[in-house]
Amino acid sequence: MADDPTHAARDSFWRFSPDDLGTQLGCGLQGLTASEAAERLDRFGANSDAPPRIEGAMRAILRRLLEPLSLILLVAGIVSMLTGDEIGGLIIVLILTLSIGLDTIQEGHAIRAAEILRRSVALKAEVRRDGAFREIDVDHVVPGDVLRVRSGDIIPADGLILESTAFTAGEAALTGEPYPVQKHAGAVTEPNDTSNALFRGAVAQTGEAIALVVRTGRDTVFGAAASALAEAQTPSPFERDLREFGLVIARATLALVLVVLTVRVVFGRPVMDSLLFSVALAVGLTPELLPMITTVTLSRGALRMARRKVIVKRLAAIHDLGAMTVLCTDKTGTLTSAEITLAKSLDAAGKDNMRAAQLGAIAATLGGDRGSLDAALVAGQSNAAQGWTLVGRQAFDFSRRLGSVLATGPEGALLIVKGAPEAVLALCTMDESARAAAMTRVHQLAAEGLRCIALASRPWTGATREVETEDETDLVFEGLCAFADPPKPTAAAAIARLAASGVALKILSGDDPVVVKRLAGLVGLNPERVLSGADIAELSDEALAVQVRSVDAFGRLAPDQKSRIVKALQAGGEVVGFLGDGINDAPALKVADVGLSVDGATGVAQAAADMILLASDLEVVADGVEEGRRTFANILKYVRMGASSNFGNMLSMAIASIALPFLPMLPTQILLNNLLYDLSELGIPFDRVSKRATAQPQVWSMRRLARFAAIMGPLSSVFDFLTFGALLYLFKASPEEFRTAWFIESMATQILVIFIIRTNGRPWRNWPDPLLSASSLVALLVAMVVPFTPVGAWFGFVTPPPLMMAGIALLVVVYLACAELLKPFAIRTGRKD
C-alpha cells in the first residue's frame, strides 16, 4: 500500500483505540460513503493478494510460440526458406500461425467463460456504506470501512472490533490453533493480546462482530504470509490422468521421430529432408489440440451445468463429478426439507409443557443465535423474550455442544443453558435414574425422527456479569424440545437415480444416530447399521476403511471424523464427493475429490468447494453427474481418435519413410494433413452423448486406452500398408501420385473414423451433433478437393487417375467396416453406448 495512513500502527493496530485509528485512517467510526470508498479503492487497491493476471493476446501468442514444438516448426520453416524451398517454408509458418491463432482464440473464449462463472460465486462482505449495511464483493473492502461479520463468514480484512456479541473466530489458517478464539471490543494490556482484533482469513465461528477495517489485501497478516501459508493445489484425478497420458504420448513421439531420423541419415538419405520430415511427423503424432479440446469441452460443460443450477469453480472437477462413485452428504437441507419446526415441548417428567420451549426461545432471541433449531424455537414462541433483558452469554461451543445466556426478567436473574441432551444433563443436579429416564425419552423421540435439545436453568445469585463456563453448574433440568425435519419428497427418488447411475450415497451427520437411522430408512438407504462418532474414534484408519464399505449412515460426527470417512473411502479406490454447507464441513470438502456446497452456505464452505449448487437438492447433483460424464465422453472421443487412426497413420508413415526410396509424404503435406485433421475435430466439444454413455461412472483408464490403441492403431496401419501395396504394385504410382493418393486415403480414414468411435454402439443409432458433422465433413471436402486445384501444386500434389481413386475409396469403405466390427473388442466396457 503505497500511501498508507496506518503505517504507525501497521504491526500492532489492536493496541490503539478506535478513535486513534480513525484519525490515522482519516475516517469516522460510522462507515464510509460510496464516493469515499471508491477513492480509497483507487488509492489502496483491491482487497486481494495480487491483482488479477489477465493475459493479453500478444502474450498468449508468444507463450505458445515459445513452446518447444512451435520453435521446432518455426526453425524448420526458416531453414526451408533459407535452403531454397520458399513455398514449403511459408506453408510451415502459415500452418504454425493458424494453429497458434486457433488455440489462442478458443482458450480466450474458455477463460472468459470460466471468469464469468468465478465472478458469479465471488465471496461477499457486509460493510456500512452511506449509513446502511450492504453486501459488496470482498475485493472492494477498503481501509476505513465498518465491517460486520457473523458466524460462518470468512473475515475479509484485518480490523479492530468496535462491538461484539458472543463472538469467536477460528484462526487456524494463521496460528494453527484448532479451537475458536473469543473476540471482544475493548483495550488490551498485553502486546500480544489480539482478542480485540479480526484478521483476514479467519473464520467467524459464533456470534457477531462489527469492526473498523485497518488493513486489506497484501498488507494484512494473512496477505503478508500468503506465500508461506499457501498450499499447492493437489492435482485432481482428471488432471493427474491427463498429465500421465501426455507424457506417454510425448515419449512415444520422441522415440519414433529419433528412430526415423537416425535410420534415414544412416541409409544416406538427405539430411535436411529427413529433418523436416521428422519434425512434421512429430507434429502429426502430437495431440496438440488436446489441451484446447479439454478446456473448451469442460467450459461448455460448465455453462451447461450452470443452466442446471450448478456453478463450477474448478473446471477439472466436472470430470471428477462424472467419475464420482460415492457421495457423502449431511442430511439437513439436502435429504430433509430444512424447514425445522418445534414439534414437542416436554417437562422433566416427559409430559407436554411449554416451559422448556419458552426458555429456549428466550435464550435464542437474546443470545442472537442463528441456527435452524433456534429459529424454530423463536417461531414457536415468538413473544417469549418480552420483558427479558440480556446480561451476558457463553457462546455455543461445538466441543462442549452447549451454550448459555444470563437474562433478567419477570423471574429475576436467570441462567438458561441449552444444548445436546447428554451435555446439558451432565450439568444438572439429578440422580442417575432420572438422567437415564431423560435419555430414554430422547432416544424414543429420535426413533420417531425428532431431534432433541435439553434446557436447564438456575437462579443467578450475586452481581450480574458475563457468563463463564464455571457458572454452568448445579442446574435444574427443565425439559426437552423436540424438532421435526421430514425428508424431502424428492430425496428417495434422487437417491435411487444416483444409485442407478453407480453412485452410492452415505449420510454423514452430526445428529443423533437414531435420527439418522430413521432417515436412512425413509430415503431408501440401508438403515441396519449406523456408526457414531464414538464408534469411529475407536477404529484405526484401516478398520474404518473396511467398515465404510457396508455402512450408509453415520451420526454424531465431529468435523475431523467426516474427513476420516472421506479418506477411508478414497483408500478403498472410491472417487468421493462431499456435499456440505456448514463451517464444520469445510475440512471434508477440501479432502474430497469433488467438494459441493450450496448457495447460501457459509463462506468457508463455499470457498472450500469445487462447485456451488444453486438449489439444495440431490436432483441437481444427479444432473451434474450426468453432465460431468457427458463432458468426459467427448474428451475421450478425441483421445480415442489420437490412439487409433492418427497414431496408426503416423506409424505407417514412419515405417514407409524408411522402407521406400522416397518420402511417402512431403513435410508440408504432413502438416496440411495435421491442420485439416485438427479442424475436423473442432466440433467434438459440441457433440451429443447418448444416455447409456452417462449411465455409470466414467473413469480415465490408461489400460483401456492402451487396449484401444493396440487394436485400432494396427488396423489403421494394416490398411495403410494395403494402400502402399496397391499404389506401388497395382497402380504403379509415381512418387507424386503415391503421396497424393495416400494423403486422400489418410485424411478420409482419420476423419470418417470419428463417426465410428464416437459411440460404443452402432453409429446410425446415435447421430452426431450437426457441428461435429459440419467440421468433419468440411475438412474432408477440403482434403478431397485441394489436390485437384492449383493450390495442390504448391503442396506437391498431382491429379491421380480415376481408377486409382476408386481403389482408394474401396479401401476406405472396407477400413471403416472393419473398424466398426473390431470396435466392441477395443472398447469392451461391458455395455453399449
Residue pairs with C-beta under 8 A, 6 or more apart in sequence:
1 44
1 45
1 143
1 215
1 216
1 217
1 218
1 219
3 43
3 44
4 10
4 44
4 219
5 24
5 25
5 26
5 143
6 13
6 21
6 24
6 25
6 143
6 214
6 215
8 24
9 15
9 16
9 20
9 21
9 24
9 214
10 215
10 219
12 191
13 21
13 158
13 160
13 197
13 214
13 215
14 160
14 188
14 193
14 194
14 196
14 197
15 188
15 191
16 24
16 160
17 187
18 29
18 160
18 162
18 212
19 29
21 160
21 212
21 214
22 28
22 29
22 212
25 143
25 144
25 212
25 214
26 144
27 36
27 144
29 146
29 162
29 212
30 128
30 131
30 146
31 127
31 128
31 129
31 130
31 131
31 145
31 146
32 40
32 127
32 128
32 129
32 142
32 144
32 145
32 146
33 129
33 130
34 129
34 130
36 144
37 127
37 129
37 140
37 142
37 144
37 145
40 142
40 143
40 144
41 140
41 142
44 142
44 143
44 216
44 217
45 51
45 216
45 217
46 139
46 140
46 217
47 138
47 139
47 140
47 141
47 142
47 156
47 157
47 216
47 217
48 139
48 217
49 217
49 218
49 223
49 226
50 218
55 63
57 104
57 108
60 104
60 107
60 108
61 100
61 101
61 104
64 70
64 100
64 103
64 104
65 71
65 74
65 100
69 282
69 283
69 286
69 288
70 96
70 100
72 279
72 282
73 92
73 93
73 95
73 96
73 279
73 283
74 93
74 96
76 89
76 92
76 275
76 276
76 279
76 280
76 667
77 89
77 90
77 92
77 93
77 96
78 89
78 93
79 89
79 272
79 275
79 276
80 86
80 88
80 89
80 92
80 276
80 667
81 88
81 89
81 90
82 89
83 272
87 668
87 794
88 276
88 666
88 667
88 668
91 668
91 671
91 672
91 794
91 795
92 667
92 668
92 671
95 671
95 672
95 674
95 675
98 675
99 288
99 675
99 678
102 292
102 678
103 288
103 289
103 291
103 292
106 292
106 295
106 296
107 291
107 292
107 295
109 296
109 299
110 295
110 296
110 298
110 299
113 299
113 302
113 303
114 299
114 302
114 315
117 302
117 303
117 306
117 311
117 312
117 313
118 313
120 306
120 311
121 311
121 313
121 606
121 612
122 137
122 138
122 139
123 137
123 138
123 154
123 156
123 603
123 606
123 607
124 135
124 136
124 137
124 138
124 603
125 135
125 136
125 137
125 138
125 140
125 141
125 147
125 153
125 156
125 157
126 133
126 134
126 135
126 136
126 147
126 148
126 149
126 150
126 153
127 133
127 134
127 136
127 141
127 145
127 146
127 147
127 148
127 213
128 134
128 145
128 146
128 147
128 148
129 136
129 145
133 148
138 156
141 147
141 156
141 157
141 213
141 216
142 213
142 216
143 157
143 213
143 214
143 215
143 216
144 212
144 213
145 157
145 212
145 213
146 162
146 210
146 211
146 212
146 213
147 156
147 157
147 159
147 198
147 210
147 211
147 212
147 213
148 208
148 209
148 210
149 155
149 198
149 204
149 208
149 209
149 211
150 204
150 207
150 208
150 370
151 204
151 205
151 206
151 207
151 208
151 370
151 583
151 602
152 203
152 204
152 582
152 583
152 601
152 602
152 603
152 604
152 605
153 203
153 204
153 602
153 603
153 604
154 201
154 202
154 203
154 204
154 603
154 604
154 607
155 169
155 198
155 199
155 200
155 201
155 202
155 203
155 204
156 200
156 216
157 198
157 200
157 213
157 214
157 215
157 216
157 220
158 197
158 198
158 199
158 200
158 213
158 214
158 215
158 216
158 219
158 220
158 221
158 222
159 197
159 198
159 211
159 212
159 213
159 214
159 215
160 196
160 197
160 198
160 211
160 212
160 214
161 167
161 183
161 184
161 185
161 196
161 197
161 198
161 209
161 210
161 211
162 185
162 210
162 211
162 212
163 185
163 209
163 210
164 183
164 184
164 185
164 207
164 208
164 209
164 210
165 207
165 208
165 209
165 368
165 393
166 206
166 207
166 208
166 367
166 368
166 393
166 394
166 395
166 403
167 182
167 183
167 184
167 204
167 206
167 207
167 208
167 209
167 395
168 180
168 181
168 182
168 183
168 204
168 205
168 206
168 207
168 395
169 180
169 181
169 183
169 198
169 199
169 202
169 203
169 204
169 205
170 178
170 179
170 180
170 181
170 202
170 203
170 205
170 583
171 177
171 181
171 199
171 202
172 178
173 201
173 202
173 203
173 222
173 229
174 199
174 201
174 202
174 221
174 222
174 225
174 229
179 399
180 205
180 206
180 397
180 398
181 195
182 195
182 395
183 195
183 196
183 197
183 198
183 209
184 195
184 196
185 196
186 196
187 196
188 194
188 195
188 196
198 209
198 211
199 220
199 221
199 222
200 215
200 216
200 220
200 221
200 222
200 223
201 220
201 221
201 222
201 229
203 583
203 586
203 603
203 604
205 395
205 398
205 583
206 395
206 396
206 403
207 368
207 395
208 368
215 221
217 223
218 224
218 226
222 229
235 243
236 314
236 316
236 317
236 319
236 320
236 593
237 319
237 320
237 323
237 575
237 593
237 700
238 316
238 319
238 320
238 323
238 632
238 700
239 316
241 700
241 702
242 290
242 294
242 700
244 702
245 639
245 700
245 702
245 705
246 287
246 290
248 702
249 285
249 286
249 287
249 642
250 286
252 285
252 647
253 282
253 285
253 286
254 282
256 281
256 285
256 650
256 651
256 654
257 278
257 279
257 281
257 282
257 285
257 654
258 278
259 654
260 274
260 277
260 278
260 281
260 654
260 657
260 658
261 274
261 275
261 278
263 658
264 274
264 277
264 278
264 657
264 658
265 271
265 274
267 658
273 663
273 667
276 667
277 657
277 663
277 666
277 667
277 670
279 667
280 665
280 667
280 668
280 670
280 671
280 674
281 650
281 653
281 654
281 657
281 670
283 670
283 671
283 674
284 646
284 649
284 650
284 653
284 670
284 671
284 673
284 674
285 646
285 647
285 650
287 638
287 639
287 642
287 646
288 678
289 638
289 678
289 681
290 638
290 639
290 642
293 635
293 638
293 681
293 684
293 685
294 635
295 315
296 685
297 631
297 634
297 635
297 684
297 685
298 315
298 316
298 318
298 319
298 631
298 635
299 315
300 631
300 685
300 686
301 312
301 318
301 627
301 628
301 630
301 631
302 312
302 315
302 318
304 627
305 311
305 312
305 318
305 611
305 623
305 624
305 627
305 628
306 312
308 620
308 623
308 624
308 627
309 613
309 614
309 615
309 620
309 623
310 611
310 612
310 613
310 614
310 620
310 623
310 624
310 627
311 611
311 612
311 613
311 614
312 318
312 610
312 611
313 609
313 610
313 611
313 612
314 610
314 611
317 594
317 595
317 610
317 611
318 627
318 628
318 631
318 632
319 628
319 631
319 632
319 635
319 698
319 700
320 575
320 577
320 593
320 594
320 610
320 628
321 577
321 594
321 611
321 624
321 625
321 627
321 628
322 625
322 626
322 627
322 628
322 629
322 630
322 631
322 632
322 694
322 697
322 698
323 575
323 593
323 628
323 632
323 697
323 698
323 699
323 700
324 503
324 575
324 576
324 577
324 593
324 594
324 625
324 628
324 697
325 502
325 503
325 504
325 574
325 575
325 576
325 697
326 503
326 504
326 505
326 506
326 569
326 574
326 575
326 576
326 577
327 498
327 503
327 504
327 505
327 506
327 576
327 577
327 578
327 579
327 621
328 505
328 506
328 507
328 508
328 562
328 565
328 566
328 569
328 576
328 577
328 578
328 579
328 588
328 592
329 335
329 505
329 506
329 507
329 508
329 578
329 579
329 580
329 618
330 507
330 508
330 509
330 510
330 579
330 580
330 581
330 582
330 585
331 485
331 507
331 509
331 511
331 516
331 519
332 338
332 340
332 372
332 485
332 509
332 511
333 581
333 598
333 616
334 488
334 491
334 579
334 598
334 616
334 617
334 618
335 487
335 488
335 491
335 507
335 519
335 523
335 618
336 485
336 486
336 487
336 488
336 491
336 519
337 485
337 486
337 487
337 488
338 372
338 485
338 616
339 485
340 372
340 373
340 375
340 376
340 451
340 483
340 484
340 485
341 376
341 379
341 380
341 483
341 484
342 357
342 376
342 377
342 379
342 380
342 381
342 481
342 482
342 483
343 450
343 482
343 483
343 484
344 352
344 445
344 450
344 480
344 481
344 482
345 352
345 353
345 354
345 355
345 356
345 357
345 380
345 479
345 480
345 481
345 482
346 352
346 353
346 356
346 441
346 479
346 480
346 481
346 482
347 353
347 355
347 356
347 478
347 479
348 434
348 438
348 477
348 478
348 479
350 437
350 438
350 441
353 479
354 381
355 478
355 479
356 455
356 478
356 479
356 480
356 481
357 377
357 380
357 381
357 384
357 481
358 381
358 384
359 384
359 416
359 418
359 455
359 457
359 478
360 374
360 377
360 381
360 416
360 418
360 453
360 455
360 481
361 377
361 378
361 380
361 381
361 382
361 384
361 385
362 384
362 385
362 388
362 405
362 407
362 409
362 416
363 369
363 377
363 403
363 404
363 405
363 407
363 416
363 418
363 455
364 374
364 375
364 377
364 378
364 418
365 378
365 384
365 385
366 385
366 388
366 389
366 390
366 393
366 405
366 407
367 374
367 390
367 393
367 403
367 405
369 396
369 403
371 396
373 451
373 453
373 481
373 483
376 483
377 481
378 384
387 409
387 410
388 407
388 408
388 409
388 410
389 407
389 408
389 409
390 405
390 406
390 407
391 406
391 407
391 408
391 413
391 464
391 465
392 405
392 406
392 464
392 465
392 466
392 467
393 403
393 404
393 405
393 406
393 466
393 467
394 403
394 404
394 405
394 467
394 468
394 469
394 471
394 472
395 403
396 402
396 403
396 419
397 403
398 584
400 419
400 423
400 469
401 419
401 420
401 423
402 417
402 418
402 419
402 420
402 423
402 424
402 427
402 472
403 417
403 418
403 419
404 415
404 416
404 417
404 418
404 467
404 471
404 472
405 415
405 416
405 467
406 413
406 414
406 415
406 416
406 460
406 464
406 465
406 466
406 467
406 471
407 413
407 414
407 416
408 414
408 464
411 459
412 459
412 460
413 459
413 460
413 461
413 464
414 457
414 458
414 459
414 460
415 457
415 458
415 459
415 460
415 467
415 471
415 472
415 475
416 455
416 456
416 457
417 424
417 427
417 455
417 456
417 457
417 472
417 475
418 424
418 453
418 454
418 455
418 456
419 453
419 454
420 453
420 454
421 438
421 439
421 442
421 452
421 453
421 454
421 480
422 439
423 454
424 453
424 454
424 455
424 456
424 475
424 477
425 435
425 438
425 439
425 454
425 456
425 477
427 456
427 472
427 473
427 475
428 435
428 456
428 475
428 476
428 477
429 474
429 475
429 476
430 438
430 477
434 477
438 454
438 477
438 480
441 480
442 452
442 454
442 480
442 512
443 512
443 514
445 452
445 480
445 482
446 452
446 512
446 514
446 515
446 518
447 514
447 518
448 518
449 484
449 485
449 486
449 515
449 518
449 519
449 522
450 482
450 483
450 484
450 515
451 482
451 483
451 485
451 511
451 512
451 515
452 480
452 481
452 482
452 483
452 512
453 480
453 481
453 483
454 477
454 479
454 480
455 477
455 478
455 479
455 480
455 481
456 475
456 476
456 477
456 478
457 475
457 476
457 478
458 474
458 475
458 476
487 519
487 522
487 523
488 617
490 617
490 618
490 619
491 523
491 618
492 522
492 523
492 524
493 619
494 617
494 618
494 619
494 621
494 622
495 505
495 523
495 524
495 525
495 618
496 524
497 619
497 622
498 504
498 505
498 618
498 621
498 622
498 625
499 505
499 524
500 695
501 622
501 625
501 626
501 694
501 695
501 696
501 697
502 695
502 696
502 697
503 625
503 697
504 552
505 525
505 552
505 618
506 525
506 548
506 551
506 552
506 553
506 554
506 565
506 569
507 516
507 519
507 520
507 525
507 552
507 553
507 554
508 554
508 557
508 562
508 565
508 578
508 588
509 515
509 516
509 553
509 554
509 555
509 556
509 557
510 555
510 556
510 557
510 558
510 584
511 555
511 556
512 555
512 556
513 530
513 531
513 532
513 553
513 554
513 555
513 556
514 530
514 555
515 555
516 530
516 553
516 554
516 555
517 527
517 530
517 553
517 555
518 527
519 553
520 526
520 527
520 530
520 552
520 553
521 527
525 552
525 553
526 550
526 551
526 552
526 553
527 552
527 553
529 550
529 551
529 553
530 551
530 553
530 554
530 555
531 547
531 551
531 553
531 554
531 555
532 554
532 555
532 556
532 557
533 554
533 555
533 556
533 557
533 558
533 561
534 556
536 544
536 554
536 557
536 561
536 564
536 565
537 561
539 547
541 564
541 567
541 568
541 571
544 564
544 565
544 568
545 568
545 569
545 571
545 572
547 568
548 565
548 568
548 569
548 572
549 572
554 561
554 565
557 565
558 584
559 584
559 585
559 586
559 587
559 588
560 587
562 578
562 580
562 584
562 585
562 587
562 588
563 587
563 588
563 591
565 588
566 576
566 578
566 588
566 591
566 592
567 591
569 576
570 576
570 593
575 593
575 594
575 697
575 699
576 592
576 593
576 594
577 592
577 593
577 594
577 595
577 596
577 621
578 585
578 588
578 589
578 591
578 592
578 594
578 595
578 596
579 596
579 597
579 598
579 613
579 621
580 586
580 588
580 589
580 596
580 597
580 601
580 605
581 597
581 598
581 600
581 601
581 602
581 605
581 616
582 601
582 602
582 605
583 602
583 604
583 605
585 597
585 605
585 608
586 604
586 605
586 607
586 608
588 595
589 595
589 596
589 597
589 605
589 608
589 609
590 608
594 610
594 611
595 608
595 609
595 610
595 611
596 609
596 610
596 611
596 612
596 613
596 621
597 605
597 606
597 608
597 609
597 611
597 612
597 613
598 612
598 613
598 614
598 615
598 616
599 612
599 613
599 614
599 615
599 616
600 616
601 609
601 612
606 612
611 624
613 620
613 621
613 624
614 620
625 694
626 694
628 698
629 689
629 693
629 694
629 697
629 698
630 689
630 693
630 694
632 698
632 700
633 689
633 693
633 694
633 698
633 833
634 684
634 685
634 687
634 689
636 698
637 684
637 687
637 754
637 757
637 758
638 681
638 684
639 705
640 705
640 708
640 712
640 757
641 681
641 750
641 753
641 754
641 757
643 705
643 708
643 709
643 712
643 713
644 708
644 709
644 712
644 713
644 715
644 716
644 753
644 757
644 819
644 826
645 712
645 713
645 716
645 749
645 750
645 753
646 677
646 750
647 709
647 713
647 716
648 712
648 713
648 714
648 715
648 716
648 717
648 720
649 716
649 717
649 720
649 746
649 749
649 750
651 713
651 717
652 716
652 717
652 720
652 721
652 724
653 664
653 665
653 670
653 720
655 717
656 664
656 720
656 724
657 663
657 664
660 724
662 735
662 738
663 735
663 739
664 724
664 738
664 739
664 742
665 673
665 739
665 742
665 743
665 746
666 739
666 795
666 796
668 795
668 796
669 739
669 743
669 795
669 796
669 797
672 743
672 786
672 795
673 743
673 746
673 747
673 750
673 783
676 747
676 751
676 779
676 780
676 782
676 783
677 747
677 750
677 751
677 779
679 775
679 778
679 779
679 782
680 750
680 751
680 754
680 775
680 776
680 778
680 779
680 780
681 754
681 775
681 776
682 775
683 768
683 769
683 771
683 772
683 773
683 774
683 775
683 776
684 754
684 772
686 769
686 771
686 772
687 758
687 768
687 769
687 771
687 772
688 766
688 767
688 768
688 769
690 759
690 761
690 766
690 833
692 760
692 761
692 831
692 832
692 833
693 759
693 760
693 833
695 831
696 831
704 827
704 829
707 826
707 828
708 826
708 827
711 822
711 825
711 826
712 757
712 819
712 822
712 823
712 826
715 815
715 818
715 819
715 822
716 749
716 753
716 815
719 745
719 749
719 811
719 814
719 815
719 818
720 742
720 745
720 746
722 811
723 741
723 742
723 745
723 808
723 811
724 738
724 742
726 807
726 811
727 733
727 737
727 738
727 741
727 742
727 804
728 738
730 807
731 737
731 741
731 801
731 803
731 804
731 807
733 741
733 800
733 804
734 798
736 796
736 797
736 798
737 798
737 800
737 801
737 804
739 796
739 797
740 787
740 792
740 797
740 798
740 799
740 800
741 800
741 804
741 805
741 808
743 783
743 787
743 797
744 783
744 784
744 787
744 800
744 805
744 808
745 808
745 811
745 812
747 779
747 780
747 783
747 784
748 780
748 783
748 784
748 808
748 812
749 812
749 815
749 816
751 776
751 779
751 780
751 783
752 776
752 780
752 812
752 816
753 815
753 816
753 819
754 768
754 772
754 776
755 763
755 768
755 776
756 763
756 816
756 819
756 820
756 823
757 819
757 823
758 766
758 768
758 772
759 765
759 766
759 833
760 823
760 824
760 827
760 829
760 831
760 832
760 833
761 832
761 833
762 820
763 820
766 833
768 776
786 792
786 795
786 797
787 795
787 797
787 798
787 799
787 800
788 799
792 798
800 808
